[in-house]
Amino acid sequence: MPDWTERLAYQKKQKKIYEAAILKKKEASKFRRIKKEQEKFWTPEEKDAVDYKLGRSQYAYYQDPSTPPNIFDRRQTLLLKMQDWHVQEKYLNSFQKHN
């Protein structure tokens, strides 16, 4: 199945930031009891990466199976969307036009 470089690069960048945020949360849990409080210490980029990974906030729309494939899809959501033959055909046609 074809994929595009920009989506892969975006996913890789978000994964790296997400892992840093989770590590920060684990480190902070050694010193704080309330885990929800720890999230307020995340940078905006870390909050965005967590939202991307969990499919919430603005990413809820983009990662929804009824939305056409886009750069904000994670690999899992893209594969889920490609299960639908109609979506797959439209995607492949647009991919061919792009290349």
MARBA-3410 file (N, C-alpha, C, O; in Angstrom, 1 decimal):
99
0.8,-1.2,0.0,0.0,0.0,0.0,0.9,1.2,0.0,1.8,1.3,0.8 ~ 0.6,2.2,-0.9,1.4,3.4,-0.9,1.2,4.3,0.3,0.1,4.3,0.9 ~ 2.2,5.0,0.7,2.2,5.9,1.8,3.0,7.1,1.3,3.7,7.0,0.3 ~ 2.8,8.2,2.0,3.6,9.4,1.5,4.5,9.9,2.6,4.3,9.7,3.8 ~ 5.6,10.5,2.1,6.8,10.8,2.9,6.4,11.9,4.0,6.8,11.7,5.1
5.6,12.8,3.7,5.2,13.9,4.6,4.5,13.3,5.8,4.7,13.7,7.0 ~ 3.5,12.3,5.6,2.8,11.7,6.7,3.7,10.9,7.6,3.6,11.0,8.8 ~ 4.6,10.2,7.0,5.5,9.4,7.7,6.5,10.3,8.6,6.8,9.9,9.7 ~ 6.9,11.4,8.0,7.8,12.3,8.7,7.1,12.9,9.9,7.6,13.1,11.0 ~ 5.8,13.3,9.7,5.0,13.9,10.7,4.8,12.9,11.9,4.9,13.2,13.0
4.5,11.7,11.5,4.3,10.6,12.5,5.5,10.4,13.3,5.5,10.2,14.5 ~ 6.7,10.3,12.6,7.9,10.1,13.3,8.3,11.2,14.3,8.7,11.0,15.4 ~ 8.0,12.5,13.8,8.3,13.6,14.7,7.4,13.6,15.9,7.8,13.8,17.1 ~ 6.1,13.3,15.7,5.1,13.3,16.8,5.5,12.1,17.8,5.3,12.3,19.0 ~ 5.9,11.0,17.3,6.3,9.9,18.1,7.4,10.2,19.0,7.4,9.9,20.2
8.4,10.9,18.5,9.6,11.3,19.3,9.2,12.3,20.4,9.7,12.1,21.6 ~ 8.3,13.2,20.1,7.9,14.2,21.1,7.0,13.5,22.2,7.1,13.8,23.3 ~ 6.1,12.6,21.7,5.3,11.8,22.6,6.1,11.0,23.6,5.8,11.0,24.8 ~ 7.1,10.3,23.1,7.9,9.5,24.0,8.6,10.4,25.0,8.8,10.0,26.2 ~ 9.0,11.6,24.6,9.7,12.5,25.6,8.7,13.0,26.7,9.0,13.1,27.8
7.4,13.2,26.2,6.4,13.6,27.2,6.0,12.5,28.2,5.9,12.8,29.4 ~ 6.0,11.3,27.7,5.7,10.2,28.6,6.8,9.9,29.5,6.6,9.6,30.7 ~ 8.0,10.1,29.1,9.2,9.9,30.0,9.2,11.0,31.0,9.5,10.8,32.2 ~ 8.8,12.2,30.6,8.7,13.3,31.6,7.7,13.0,32.6,7.8,13.3,33.8 ~ 6.6,12.5,32.2,5.5,12.1,33.1,5.9,11.0,34.1,5.6,11.1,35.3
6.6,10.0,33.6,7.1,9.0,34.5,8.1,9.5,35.5,8.1,9.1,36.7 ~ 9.0,10.4,35.0,10.0,11.0,36.0,9.3,11.8,37.0,9.6,11.8,38.2 ~ 8.3,12.6,36.6,7.5,13.4,37.5,6.7,12.6,38.5,6.5,13.0,39.7 ~ 6.3,11.4,38.1,5.5,10.6,39.0,6.3,10.1,40.3,5.7,9.7,41.3 ~ 7.6,10.2,40.2,8.4,9.8,41.3,8.3,10.8,42.4,8.5,10.5,43.6
7.9,12.1,42.1,7.9,13.2,43.0,6.5,13.7,43.3,6.3,14.3,44.3 ~ 5.5,13.4,42.5,4.2,13.9,42.7,3.2,12.7,42.7,3.4,11.7,42.1 ~ 2.1,12.9,43.5,1.1,11.8,43.6,0.0,11.9,42.6,-0.5,10.9,42.1 ~ -0.3,13.1,42.2,-1.5,13.3,41.3,-1.0,13.3,39.8,-0.3,14.3,39.4 ~ -1.3,12.3,39.1,-0.8,12.2,37.7,-1.4,13.2,36.8,-0.7,13.7,35.9
-2.6,13.6,37.0,-3.3,14.6,36.1,-2.6,15.9,36.2,-2.5,16.6,35.2 ~ -2.1,16.3,37.3,-1.3,17.5,37.5,-0.1,17.6,36.7,0.4,18.6,36.3 ~ 0.5,16.4,36.4,1.8,16.4,35.7,1.6,16.9,34.3,2.6,17.4,33.7 ~ 0.5,16.7,33.7,0.3,17.1,32.3,0.4,18.6,32.1,0.7,19.1,31.0 ~ 0.2,19.4,33.2,0.3,20.8,33.0,1.7,21.3,32.8,2.0,22.4,32.5
2.7,20.4,33.1,4.1,20.7,32.9,4.6,20.4,31.5,5.7,20.7,31.1 ~ 3.7,19.8,30.6,4.1,19.5,29.3,4.2,20.8,28.4,3.4,21.7,28.7 ~ 5.1,20.8,27.5,5.1,21.9,26.5,3.9,21.8,25.6,3.3,20.7,25.5 ~ 3.6,22.9,24.9,2.5,22.8,23.9,2.8,21.7,22.8,1.9,21.0,22.3 ~ 4.1,21.5,22.4,4.4,20.5,21.5,4.2,19.1,22.0,3.7,18.2,21.3
4.5,18.9,23.3,4.2,17.6,24.0,2.7,17.3,24.1,2.3,16.2,23.8 ~ 2.0,18.3,24.4,0.5,18.1,24.5,-0.1,17.8,23.2,-0.9,16.9,23.0 ~ 0.4,18.4,22.1,0.0,18.2,20.8,0.3,16.7,20.3,-0.5,16.1,19.7 ~ 1.5,16.3,20.7,2.0,14.9,20.3,1.1,13.9,21.1,0.8,12.9,20.5 ~ 0.8,14.1,22.3,-0.1,13.2,23.1,-1.5,13.2,22.4,-2.1,12.1,22.3
-2.0,14.4,22.1,-3.3,14.4,21.4,-3.3,13.6,20.1,-4.2,12.9,19.7 ~ -2.2,13.8,19.3,-2.0,13.1,18.1,-2.0,11.5,18.3,-2.7,10.8,17.6 ~ -1.3,11.1,19.3,-1.2,9.7,19.6,-2.5,9.1,20.0,-2.9,8.0,19.7 ~ -3.2,9.8,20.9,-4.5,9.4,21.4,-5.7,9.7,20.5,-6.8,9.2,20.8 ~ -5.5,10.5,19.5,-6.6,10.8,18.6,-7.6,11.7,19.2,-8.8,11.5,19.0
-7.2,12.7,20.0,-8.1,13.6,20.6,-7.9,15.0,20.1,-6.9,15.3,19.4 ~ -8.7,15.9,20.6,-8.6,17.4,20.2,-8.8,17.5,18.7,-9.7,16.9,18.2 ~ -7.9,18.2,18.0,-8.1,18.4,16.6,-7.9,17.2,15.8,-8.4,17.0,14.7 ~ -7.1,16.2,16.3,-6.8,15.0,15.6,-8.0,14.0,15.6,-8.0,13.1,14.8 ~ -9.0,14.2,16.5,-10.2,13.3,16.5,-10.9,13.4,15.2,-11.3,12.3,14.7
-11.0,14.6,14.6,-11.6,14.7,13.3,-10.8,14.0,12.2,-11.3,13.2,11.4 ~ -9.5,14.3,12.1,-8.6,13.8,11.1,-8.4,12.3,11.1,-8.3,11.7,10.1 ~ -8.4,11.7,12.3,-8.2,10.3,12.4,-9.5,9.5,12.4,-9.5,8.3,12.6 ~ -10.6,10.2,12.3,-11.9,9.5,12.2,-12.0,8.6,11.0,-11.6,9.1,9.9 ~ -12.5,7.4,11.1,-12.5,6.5,9.9,-13.4,7.1,8.7,-13.1,6.7,7.6
-14.3,8.0,9.0,-15.1,8.6,7.9,-14.4,9.7,7.2,-14.9,10.2,6.2 ~ -13.3,10.2,7.7,-12.5,11.3,7.1,-11.6,10.7,6.1,-11.0,9.6,6.3 ~ -11.4,11.3,4.9,-10.4,10.8,3.9,-9.0,10.8,4.5,-8.7,11.5,5.4 ~ -8.2,9.9,4.0,-6.8,9.8,4.4,-6.1,11.2,4.3,-6.3,11.9,3.4 ~ -5.3,11.5,5.3,-4.7,12.8,5.4,-3.3,12.7,6.1,-3.0,11.6,6.7
-2.6,13.8,6.2,-1.3,13.8,6.8,-1.3,13.6,8.3,-0.3,13.1,8.9 ~ -2.5,13.8,8.9,-2.6,13.7,10.4,-3.0,12.3,10.8,-3.2,12.0,12.0 ~ -3.1,11.4,9.9,-3.4,10.0,10.2,-2.1,9.3,10.8,-1.0,9.5,10.4 ~ -2.4,8.5,11.8,-1.3,7.6,12.3,-1.4,6.4,11.4,-2.3,6.2,10.6 ~ -0.4,5.6,11.4,-0.3,4.4,10.6,-1.6,3.5,10.8,-2.2,3.0,9.8
-2.0,3.4,12.0,-3.1,2.5,12.4,-4.4,3.1,11.8,-5.2,2.4,11.2 ~ -4.6,4.4,11.9,-5.9,5.0,11.4,-5.9,5.0,9.8,-6.9,4.8,9.2 ~ -4.7,5.1,9.2,-4.6,5.1,7.8,-5.0,3.7,7.3,-5.7,3.5,6.3 ~ -4.5,2.6,8.0,-4.8,1.3,7.6,-6.3,1.0,7.8,-6.9,0.3,7.0 ~ -6.8,1.5,8.9,-8.3,1.3,9.1,-9.1,1.9,8.0,-10.1,1.3,7.6
-8.7,3.1,7.6,-9.4,3.8,6.5,-9.3,3.0,5.2,-10.2,3.0,4.4 ~ -8.2,2.4,5.0,-7.9,1.7,3.7,-8.7,0.3,3.7,-8.7,-0.3,2.6 ~ -9.3,-0.1,4.8,-10.1,-1.3,4.8,-11.4,-1.1,3.9,-12.0,-2.0,3.4 ~ -11.8,0.2,3.8,-13.0,0.6,3.0,-12.6,0.7,1.6,-11.8,1.5,1.2 ~ -13.2,-0.2,0.7,-12.8,-0.2,-0.7,-13.0,1.2,-1.4,-12.2,1.6,-2.2
-14.1,1.8,-1.1,-14.4,3.1,-1.7,-13.3,4.1,-1.3,-12.8,4.9,-2.2 ~ -13.0,4.2,-0.1,-11.9,5.1,0.4,-10.6,4.8,-0.3,-9.9,5.7,-0.7 ~ -10.3,3.5,-0.3,-9.0,3.0,-0.9,-8.9,3.4,-2.4,-7.9,3.9,-2.8 ~ -10.0,3.3,-3.1,-10.0,3.6,-4.5,-9.8,5.1,-4.7,-9.0,5.5,-5.6 ~ -10.5,5.9,-3.9,-10.3,7.4,-4.0,-8.9,7.8,-3.7,-8.3,8.7,-4.3
-8.3,7.2,-2.6,-7.0,7.5,-2.2,-6.0,7.1,-3.3,-5.1,7.9,-3.6 ~ -6.1,6.0,-3.9,-5.2,5.5,-4.9,-5.2,6.4,-6.1,-4.2,6.7,-6.7 ~ -6.4,6.8,-6.5,-6.6,7.7,-7.6,-5.9,9.1,-7.4,-5.2,9.6,-8.2 ~ -6.1,9.6,-6.2,-5.5,10.9,-5.8,-4.0,10.7,-5.7,-3.2,11.7,-6.1 ~ -3.5,9.6,-5.2,-2.1,9.3,-5.1,-1.4,9.3,-6.5,-0.3,9.8,-6.7
-2.1,8.6,-7.5,-1.6,8.6,-8.8,-1.6,10.0,-9.5,-0.6,10.3,-10.2 ~ -2.6,10.8,-9.2,-2.6,12.1,-9.8,-1.4,13.0,-9.2,-0.8,13.8,-9.8 ~ -1.1,12.7,-7.9,-0.1,13.5,-7.2,1.3,13.1,-7.8,2.1,14.0,-7.9 ~ 1.5,11.9,-8.1,2.7,11.4,-8.7,2.7,11.5,-10.2,3.6,11.2,-10.9
END
